[in-house]
């Protein structure tokens, strides 16, 4: 309808600009010349042919009836940045999957699993994929984000669907990793040294803050306790209130620690006891970044806990 309105308006404008000469009177007297009467059908035919020849976008193939997908993460997936594509086969036929592709705007590249797996009729199977790194530059806003999973099947068919993340873990990963990415443009945080102690005195960790030399400002709010270590004052967090300028000088922060409890089993089974969360804010985005002790330092801290508590080898 817009095109017709524009065409009518253009014709009226042409008529208004035409002089009332002999040619104009001939058109009014004898009607539209034959060559003009033929022009419009030719234009319509040409437009129709062009439309018919233009390739239409291929529709996205969906899953077989009765098959559903969702994305989630197990505790065992966290450390290795893995995820599970859960396939619920509610159909009457077995589903043989040869390839799984996870493609999300908030991650760089694709997460691909190339292995044949059979999901029997009426069964549910979790297929593990490795998550790509978070995309922290020019990624779309949440409302424009797409998260897709493609299944390639043994019968040669392919299905691509929007995949749900009921736990919202991909959003949390993206926020966490991009906060660390933004902090790195300002400064790096690292446990520089560890000094052991004898009970009941606290040991000391030193947190190194090294500005990047670029531009920007970050605020370090606090260091939080772990499941193995607390602060000498007994508080749940050690306030820092440190404003870091990217062009500033390096600094070190002393962090006094004592064991949370003297539990030999906790020390033997420890996995996260020397990974501290540090609350930070960069460019208005606030959250926590993990600052882990090196493997060498982790071993020294675990030996110190055992000695401090009295169940070490001495």
C-alpha positions in Angstrom: 0.0 0.0 0.0 2.9 2.4 0.7 4.2 1.8 -2.9 0.8 2.6 -4.4 0.5 5.8 -2.4 4.0 6.9 -3.4 3.2 6.1 -7.1 -0.1 8.1 -7.0 1.6 11.0 -5.4 4.4 11.0 -8.0 1.9 10.9 -10.9 0.0 13.9 -9.4 3.3 15.8 -9.0 4.2 15.1 -12.7 0.8 16.2 -13.8 1.1 19.5 -11.9 4.5 20.1 -13.4 3.3 19.4 -17.0 2.7 22.5 -19.1 -0.7 22.7 -20.8 0.8 22.3 -24.3 -0.3 20.3 -27.3 1.3 17.1 -26.0 -0.7 17.4 -22.8 -3.9 18.0 -24.6 -3.3 15.0 -26.8 -2.9 12.7 -23.7 -6.1 14.1 -22.2 -8.0 13.7 -25.5 -6.9 10.2 -26.5 -6.0 8.6 -23.1 -2.8 6.9 -22.1 -0.5 6.1 -25.1 -0.2 2.3 -25.9 3.5 2.2 -24.9 2.6 3.5 -21.5 -0.3 1.1 -21.1 2.1 -1.8 -21.7 4.8 -0.5 -19.3 3.0 -1.3 -16.0 2.3 -5.0 -16.8 5.9 -5.4 -18.0 7.2 -3.9 -14.7 4.9 -6.3 -12.7 6.0 -9.3 -14.7 9.7 -8.3 -14.2 9.2 -7.8 -10.5 7.4 -11.2 -10.2 10.2 -13.0 -12.1 12.9 -11.3 -9.9 11.0 -12.3 -6.7 10.6 -15.9 -8.0 14.4 -16.1 -8.7 15.6 -14.6 -5.4 16.6 -17.4 -3.0 14.4 -17.5 0.1 16.2 -18.1 3.5 16.2 -21.7 4.4 14.0 -22.5 7.4 15.8 -23.8 10.4 15.1 -27.6 10.8 13.6 -28.5 14.1 13.9 -31.6 16.3 11.9 -34.8 15.6 8.5 -34.8 17.4 8.9 -35.8 21.0 12.6 -34.8 21.3 13.6 -31.9 23.6 16.9 -30.3 24.6 18.2 -28.2 27.4 21.6 -27.0 28.6 22.9 -27.4 32.2 26.1 -27.8 34.1 27.2 -30.4 36.7 29.6 -29.6 39.6 32.2 -31.8 37.9 31.9 -29.6 34.8 32.7 -26.3 36.5 36.5 -26.6 36.8 36.9 -27.7 33.2 34.4 -25.2 31.8 32.2 -28.0 30.5 28.4 -28.2 30.0 25.8 -30.9 29.3 23.4 -31.0 26.4 20.5 -33.0 27.8 18.5 -34.9 25.1 15.1 -36.1 26.2 13.8 -38.7 23.6 10.1 -38.9 24.1 9.6 -40.4 20.6 9.1 -44.0 19.6 12.4 -44.2 17.7 16.0 -44.3 18.8 18.0 -41.1 18.1 21.6 -41.6 16.9 23.6 -38.3 17.3 26.9 -38.0 15.5 27.7 -34.4 16.2 26.6 -31.7 18.7 27.4 -28.0 18.1 26.7 -25.2 20.7 26.7 -21.7 19.3 26.0 -18.8 21.5 26.5 -15.0 20.9 28.1 -14.6 24.4 30.9 -17.2 23.6 33.7 -17.1 21.1 33.3 -19.8 18.4 31.5 -23.0 18.9 31.5 -25.8 21.4 31.6 -29.1 19.4 31.2 -32.7 20.3 32.0 -35.2 17.6 31.1 -38.6 18.9 28.3 -41.0 18.0 25.8 -41.5 20.9 22.5 -43.3 20.8 19.5 -41.9 22.8 17.1 -44.8 23.0 13.3 -44.2 22.7 11.9 -43.0 26.0 15.4 -42.3 27.5 17.3 -39.2 28.5 21.0 -38.8 27.8 23.5 -36.0 28.7 26.2 -35.2 26.2 29.2 -33.2 27.4 30.6 -30.3 25.5 33.5 -27.9 26.3 32.4 -24.3 26.5 34.3 -21.8 24.3 35.8 -18.7 26.0 33.4 -15.9 26.8 33.0 -13.1 24.2 33.7 -9.9 26.1 34.1 -7.4 23.2 31.0 -6.1 21.3 28.8 -9.0 22.3 25.0 -8.3 21.9 22.7 -7.3 24.8 20.8 -10.0 26.5 17.6 -9.3 24.6 19.4 -9.8 21.3 21.4 -12.8 22.3 20.8 -16.2 20.6 21.9 -19.6 22.0 21.6 -22.5 19.6 22.3 -26.2 19.7 22.6 -28.2 16.4 22.3 -32.0 16.3 23.6 -33.9 13.4 22.0 -37.4 13.2 23.1 -40.7 11.7 20.3 -40.6 9.1 21.8 -37.5 7.6 19.3 -35.0 9.0 20.3 -31.9 11.0 18.2 -30.1 13.6 19.0 -26.6 15.0 17.0 -25.2 18.0 17.1 -22.4 20.5 18.4 -24.1 23.7 17.1 -23.3 27.2 19.5 -22.8 30.1 17.2 -23.3 33.2 20.0 -22.7 35.7 21.2 -19.6 33.9 24.8 -20.8 34.4 26.0 -19.5 30.9 24.9 -16.0 32.0 26.9 -16.3 35.2 30.0 -17.6 33.4 29.8 -14.7 30.9 29.4 -12.1 33.6 32.2 -13.6 35.7 34.7 -14.0 32.9 34.0 -10.6 31.4 34.5 -8.9 34.7 37.9 -10.5 35.0 38.6 -9.5 31.4 37.7 -5.9 32.2 39.8 -6.0 35.4 42.8 -7.2 33.5 42.8 -4.0 31.5 43.3 -2.1 34.7 45.4 -4.5 36.9 46.3 -8.1 37.7 45.8 -9.7 41.1 48.1 -12.5 42.3 49.1 -14.2 45.5 52.7 -13.2 45.7 53.9 -15.0 48.8 52.9 -17.2 51.8 54.5 -17.1 55.3 53.6 -20.0 57.6 53.2 -19.7 61.3 52.7 -21.9 64.4 49.4 -22.1 66.3 47.8 -19.9 67.4 49.4 -17.2 65.4 48.0 -16.5 61.9 50.0 -17.1 58.7 50.2 -14.4 56.1 49.4 -14.3 52.4 50.4 -11.2 50.4 48.1 -10.1 47.5 50.0 -8.4 44.7 48.2 -5.7 42.7 50.0 -4.8 39.5 48.5 -2.0 37.4 48.4 -2.6 33.6 50.0 0.7 32.6 47.0 1.6 30.5 43.9 3.5 31.4 40.9 2.9 33.7 40.1 2.5 37.4 39.0 -0.5 39.5 37.9 -0.8 43.1 38.9 -3.7 45.2 36.2 -4.2 47.9 37.1 -7.2 50.0 38.7 -10.7 50.1 36.3 -13.4 51.0 37.0 -16.6 53.1 37.2 -20.1 51.6 35.9 -23.4 52.8 39.3 -24.0 54.4 40.7 -20.7 55.5 39.3 -17.6 57.4 40.9 -14.4 58.5 42.6 -13.9 61.8 40.0 -11.4 62.9 37.3 -14.0 62.5 35.3 -12.0 59.9 33.7 -13.4 56.8 35.5 -10.9 54.6 38.6 -8.8 54.8 37.9 -5.2 53.7 40.3 -3.8 51.2 38.7 -0.5 50.0 41.5 -0.1 47.5 41.1 2.1 44.4 43.5 1.0 41.6 44.5 3.2 38.8 45.8 1.5 35.7 48.7 4.0 35.5 49.5 3.7 39.2 52.2 1.9 41.1 52.2 -1.7 42.2 51.2 -2.6 45.7 50.9 -5.6 48.1 48.2 -6.2 50.6 48.9 -8.5 53.7 46.1 -11.0 54.4 46.4 -12.8 57.7 44.8 -16.3 57.7 44.0 -19.2 60.1 42.4 -22.6 59.4 38.6 -22.6 59.4 38.6 -25.9 61.3 41.1 -28.6 62.1 39.7 -31.5 60.0 42.3 -33.8 58.5 39.7 -35.2 56.0 38.9 -31.7 54.8 42.6 -31.0 54.1 43.1 -34.4 52.3 40.0 -33.8 50.1 40.6 -30.1 49.5 40.0 -28.7 46.0 39.0 -25.1 46.4 40.3 -24.1 49.8 43.1 -21.9 48.4 40.9 -20.1 45.8 39.8 -16.8 47.2 37.0 -14.5 45.8 37.9 -10.8 45.6 35.0 -8.4 45.2 35.7 -5.8 42.5 34.0 -3.1 40.5 35.1 -2.0 37.0 33.2 0.4 34.8 30.1 0.1 36.9 30.1 -3.7 36.7 30.5 -5.4 40.2 31.1 -9.0 41.1 33.9 -11.3 42.3 37.0 -12.6 40.6 38.8 -15.7 41.7 42.4 -15.4 42.8 43.9 -18.9 43.2 47.2 -19.8 44.9 49.7 -21.5 42.6 50.1 -25.3 43.0 53.4 -24.8 44.9 51.8 -22.3 47.2 48.7 -24.5 47.6 50.9 -27.4 48.8 52.7 -25.2 51.3 49.3 -23.9 52.7 47.9 -27.4 53.1 51.1 -28.6 54.9 50.9 -25.5 57.2 47.2 -26.2 58.0 48.1 -29.8 59.0 51.1 -28.7 61.1 49.1 -25.8 62.7 46.3 -28.2 63.7 48.7 -30.9 65.0 48.0 -33.7 62.6 50.9 -33.1 60.2 54.1 -35.1 59.9 55.9 -32.3 61.7 
